[in-house]
Amino acid sequence: MMHRNTLNKEDYLEVIHTLIKEKGYAMNIDIASHLHVRASAVTAMMRRLDEDGYVVYEKYRGITLTPEGKKVAKSVVNRHSIINRFLRMLGVDEETAQKDTEAIEHNVDPKTLHRIDTLLKFAEENPEWVKKYPPFKEYHKGITGHEKAEVTLSDLKHAHELRRGSRE
């Protein structure tokens, strides 16, 4: 697991992973667009991630994740999904949930994340329980019969826009 002071690295790895999953490849220009940063910032980060063993980066070519990069990226995507589902279960609107997920996902303790995930699974497996709290009921309606929502590029892009806007 990456150290807490590497939030940007996790953001980059999350976007690279999602780009590769959705498009089959990741390029600097796409990463810059989704993270709302300059292409030169992406190039600098790709060099660091390459040196740290998380990506294979060759200028003017696509970026690939190393096995360690995939492991970290999947962990970040999983945290994002769990936190977002939890906030939505509580009745938080989608836009606020995306913004808050971006703020929380890099700072949540693994033990806390595990407890949240356990609660989500319990709520999803016990629909009668959720009827006692209206936002849970709405959440349950949304997930009943559906696969758990995957993090998409548009979700990440929107969340980074929201996070960036809240800092300005």
C-alpha positions as CSV (number, residue, x, y, z in Angstrom):
1,M,0.0,0.0,0.0
2,M,1.2,3.5,-0.8
3,H,1.9,6.0,2.0
4,R,-0.7,8.7,2.8
5,N,1.5,11.4,1.3
6,T,1.2,10.0,-2.2
7,L,-2.4,11.0,-2.8
8,N,-1.6,12.3,-6.3
9,K,0.1,9.0,-7.2
10,E,-3.1,7.1,-6.2
11,D,-5.3,9.5,-8.2
12,Y,-3.1,8.9,-11.3
13,L,-3.0,5.1,-10.9
14,E,-6.8,5.1,-10.4
15,V,-7.3,7.0,-13.7
16,I,-4.8,5.0,-15.6
17,H,-6.5,1.7,-14.4
18,T,-9.9,3.0,-15.4
19,L,-8.7,4.3,-18.8
20,I,-7.1,1.0,-19.6
21,K,-10.2,-0.9,-18.5
22,E,-12.6,1.3,-20.5
23,K,-10.5,2.2,-23.6
24,G,-7.8,-0.5,-23.6
25,Y,-5.0,2.1,-23.2
26,A,-3.9,5.2,-21.3
27,M,-2.3,8.2,-22.8
28,N,-0.9,11.4,-21.1
29,I,-3.5,13.6,-22.8
30,D,-6.4,11.5,-21.4
31,I,-5.0,11.4,-17.9
32,A,-4.5,15.2,-18.0
33,S,-8.1,15.7,-19.1
34,H,-9.5,13.5,-16.4
35,L,-7.4,14.9,-13.6
36,H,-7.6,18.5,-14.8
37,V,-3.9,19.0,-14.9
38,R,-1.4,20.0,-17.5
39,A,0.2,17.4,-19.8
40,S,3.6,18.4,-18.4
41,A,2.4,17.5,-14.9
42,V,1.3,14.1,-16.2
43,T,4.7,13.5,-17.8
44,A,6.5,14.3,-14.6
45,M,4.3,12.0,-12.6
46,M,4.6,9.2,-15.2
47,R,8.4,9.4,-14.8
48,R,8.0,9.2,-11.0
49,L,5.6,6.3,-11.2
50,D,7.9,4.5,-13.6
51,E,10.9,5.1,-11.3
52,D,8.8,3.8,-8.3
53,G,7.8,0.7,-10.3
54,Y,4.1,1.4,-10.7
55,V,4.0,2.0,-14.4
56,V,6.0,1.4,-17.6
57,Y,6.2,4.7,-19.3
58,E,7.8,5.4,-22.6
59,K,7.4,8.9,-24.0
60,Y,4.8,9.2,-26.9
61,R,3.5,5.7,-26.2
62,G,0.8,4.3,-24.0
63,I,1.2,3.8,-20.3
64,T,0.9,0.4,-18.7
65,L,0.6,-0.6,-15.1
66,T,3.1,-3.0,-13.6
67,P,1.7,-5.8,-11.3
68,E,2.4,-3.5,-8.3
69,G,0.7,-0.6,-10.1
70,K,-2.4,-2.8,-10.8
71,K,-2.5,-3.9,-7.2
72,V,-2.5,-0.3,-5.9
73,A,-4.9,1.0,-8.6
74,K,-7.4,-1.8,-7.8
75,S,-7.2,-1.0,-4.1
76,V,-7.9,2.7,-4.8
77,V,-10.8,1.8,-7.1
78,N,-12.2,-0.6,-4.5
79,R,-12.0,2.1,-1.8
80,H,-13.7,4.6,-4.1
81,S,-16.5,2.1,-4.8
82,I,-17.1,1.2,-1.1
83,I,-17.0,4.8,0.1
84,N,-19.3,6.0,-2.7
85,R,-21.8,3.2,-2.1
86,F,-21.8,3.9,1.6
87,L,-22.5,7.6,1.1
88,R,-25.2,6.8,-1.4
89,M,-26.7,4.3,1.0
90,L,-26.9,7.1,3.6
91,G,-28.9,9.2,1.2
92,V,-26.2,11.6,0.1
93,D,-26.8,13.0,-3.4
94,E,-24.6,11.7,-6.3
95,E,-22.6,14.9,-6.7
96,T,-21.8,15.4,-3.0
97,A,-21.1,11.6,-2.7
98,Q,-18.5,11.9,-5.6
99,K,-16.8,14.9,-4.0
100,D,-16.8,13.4,-0.6
101,T,-15.6,10.1,-1.9
102,E,-12.5,11.8,-3.4
103,A,-11.8,13.5,-0.1
104,I,-12.3,10.4,2.0
105,E,-10.9,7.5,-0.1
106,H,-7.2,8.4,0.4
107,N,-7.5,8.9,4.2
108,V,-9.7,6.0,5.4
109,D,-8.1,3.4,7.5
110,P,-8.3,-0.1,6.1
111,K,-10.0,-1.4,9.2
112,T,-12.7,1.3,8.9
113,L,-13.1,0.5,5.2
114,H,-13.6,-3.1,6.0
115,R,-16.3,-2.2,8.6
116,I,-18.1,0.0,6.0
117,D,-17.9,-2.8,3.4
118,T,-19.3,-5.3,6.0
119,L,-22.2,-2.9,6.7
120,L,-22.9,-2.5,3.0
121,K,-23.0,-6.2,2.5
122,F,-25.3,-6.6,5.5
123,A,-27.7,-3.9,4.1
124,E,-27.7,-5.4,0.7
125,E,-28.4,-8.9,2.0
126,N,-31.1,-7.7,4.5
127,P,-33.6,-5.6,2.6
128,E,-36.0,-5.6,5.6
129,W,-33.4,-3.8,7.6
130,V,-33.1,-0.9,5.2
131,K,-36.9,-0.2,5.4
132,K,-36.3,1.4,8.8
133,Y,-34.3,4.3,7.3
134,P,-35.8,5.9,4.1
135,P,-32.4,6.7,2.4
136,F,-31.4,3.1,2.9
137,K,-34.7,2.1,1.2
138,E,-33.9,4.3,-1.8
139,Y,-30.4,2.9,-2.0
140,H,-31.6,-0.7,-1.8
141,K,-34.1,-0.1,-4.6
142,G,-31.2,1.2,-6.7
143,I,-29.0,-1.9,-6.2
144,T,-31.6,-4.6,-6.1
145,G,-31.1,-6.8,-9.1
146,H,-28.1,-4.8,-10.4
147,E,-24.4,-5.4,-10.2
148,K,-22.4,-3.1,-7.9
149,A,-21.6,0.0,-9.8
150,E,-18.1,0.2,-11.3
151,V,-16.1,3.4,-11.1
152,T,-16.2,5.0,-14.6
153,L,-14.0,7.6,-16.2
154,S,-16.9,10.1,-16.2
155,D,-17.3,9.4,-12.4
156,L,-13.6,10.1,-11.8
157,K,-13.5,13.1,-14.0
158,H,-16.6,14.6,-12.3
159,A,-15.3,13.9,-8.8
160,H,-12.0,15.5,-9.6
161,E,-13.8,18.6,-11.0
162,L,-15.8,18.8,-7.8
163,R,-12.7,18.4,-5.6
164,R,-10.8,21.0,-7.6
165,G,-13.7,23.4,-7.4
166,S,-14.0,23.1,-3.7
167,R,-10.3,24.1,-3.3
168,E,-10.6,27.3,-5.3
